[in-house]
Every structure is written in C-alpha cells, then in structure tokens.
C-alpha cells in the first residue's frame, strides 16, 4: 500500500545474472533506495557510488552527501554489524563519513516497511563496539570487526522516513534533519558529550524536566567519560549549548523543556506510539 505518495514501497526485480540470494537482496534494496530521495536536501533521487567504494553506497547528486545502506528482513535489533573496527574508528572524524540508512523490508510482499537514517554527526566512540577477532582457522584469521550499538543513538538521531509502510512527509523529515545539524561542526569529543546528555534527557520520558532529572544520569556519564571528574558542571554546560541551539528551552529555576517541534517530540520520547 502506497497511497498518493510518489515514493515507492515495492522493490524491482534484481538483474538475473546475480545468482546468490544475498547479492540479489543487496542490489534490489540499493535500486529501491536510489528512488526515495535525499533526506538532507530533499533531492528526488540518489546516485550509486562506484563498486567497491570503501565506505558508502549512495550519493546525493545535489548536496553530495553520502549514505551507507544496510537492510534486513523484519526489524533491526539493538546492534548492526559493520566493517573493520579500526577503519570505523578512523571514519568517525572524517568529513566524508557517510550517513547510515537502515531499511527493513517484508520478503514476501517485496516491500519496504521501515526506513530511518542515522546522520553521520551522531556517530561517536560510544556507539562503536569492537568484536572478537576471527578464529585462526577463519579465512580472514585475526580480523576484527565492529558493531554499531543503535540503543545508544538518541531518538533525535533516528531520522524516520518510513514507518509501518507509511511515508513521513518531506517537511517533517527535513525538520528532523535540520534540528540537529548543529552537531556537525563540533569535535568528536564535544559531540560525544552532547549526545550523551541528549540521550539522558530523552530517558527522562517527558518534555518538561529539571536539572536534578538530568543529574540522575551522572553515574552513566561518568562511566562513558571516566577521566572527567566534573560531570555535573559538564552536564550544565551541555544543556546551555542545547538551549542555545534551540534543542531545549530554558524555563527558569533549573527547569527545561524540549524545544523540538511537536512532530519530532512524538518520536523523541520513550514509548512513543508507532505510526503516530
């Protein structure tokens, strides 16, 4: 079911010369993703990157932003397997680090069901988990991969394009995207602190909160940043930055309110109803 939206749900057939199921799935989903447009600038299509590009799969012909596409049957779990751990760590500070596009699909109806993008400025060290080296008997013995821990991504870092086969409006997608673009210009360390505090704010579970509510995450933040011995002043500093960027509103006397538009707030709080 697609409604009046011109963005597709159904997949095209993969070229017949691809023999394996995994190759067909990769090509089919990539062909589909080219037609859904760029969430960063709104361009109607995406271009493929050359085969065997080291990082990305797709590029916007207008704004030149790059995307890495991962797809799965059903839903994604809390972790997504990625490439080499060392390469991923090097990518975090690179300007051409791609955005992560995550597609869920129904293999029986051959339709997309859910699609969201994690912008590259949400990638920090806390998200990347090192996997065990491959066994000595493996073809790539000793190789060390990594997982992306999606559970550590704030909801504001999950730009929802498609939910339960329903496309989000292009306006809401751009609003979601633009609300956190200020993170791009921060250093990797500064982004780490901001994202950790954003995650702590979202975990409170309501749009209005006070400083003591955020202080409840102090032990968690201390574990993430073990060398910082002034966690509470650092929390206050991040809240000021988020206030200055319009992510939060300062109400007074240590009280704050999420400043995101109502359409975003529905997806930013734990337990938000799917399809709302």
Helices and strands as residue ranges (DSSP letters): H 21-33, E 47-48, E 58-59, E 66-73, E 79-84, H 85-91, E 99-106, E 111-118, G 120-122, G 125-127, E 128-130, E 145-149, G 150-152, G 155-157, E 159-163, E 166-167, H 170-179, G 181-185, H 188-204, E 208-210, H 211-215, H 218-224, H 231-244, E 248-252, E 255-258, H 262-268
